[in-house]
Amino acid sequence: RYWSKLYQKSQLEGSGSREDYWVDFYESHTQKIREFAMKHLSLTYIEVELENPRMAEILEGYTKVKRSCVMDCHPGPKWV
């Protein structure tokens, strides 16, 4: 429901590109997750940029999941 309204709002405003919409979507979704984590302090919230070259190492340090199990991810214009 929330995302549908966000999309409808972007269509009504008629401004911005498809990429702008998805950037707004990502930023809004990320903020909602952060707010959820702040309301549920018993959770461990880890946020690492996908393009950080040390991402797998950082996640391994917090979660003990071997860095070899974490795939490299390089989002960019190809995926928009």
Beta strands, then each sheet from edge to edge (+ up, - down):
end
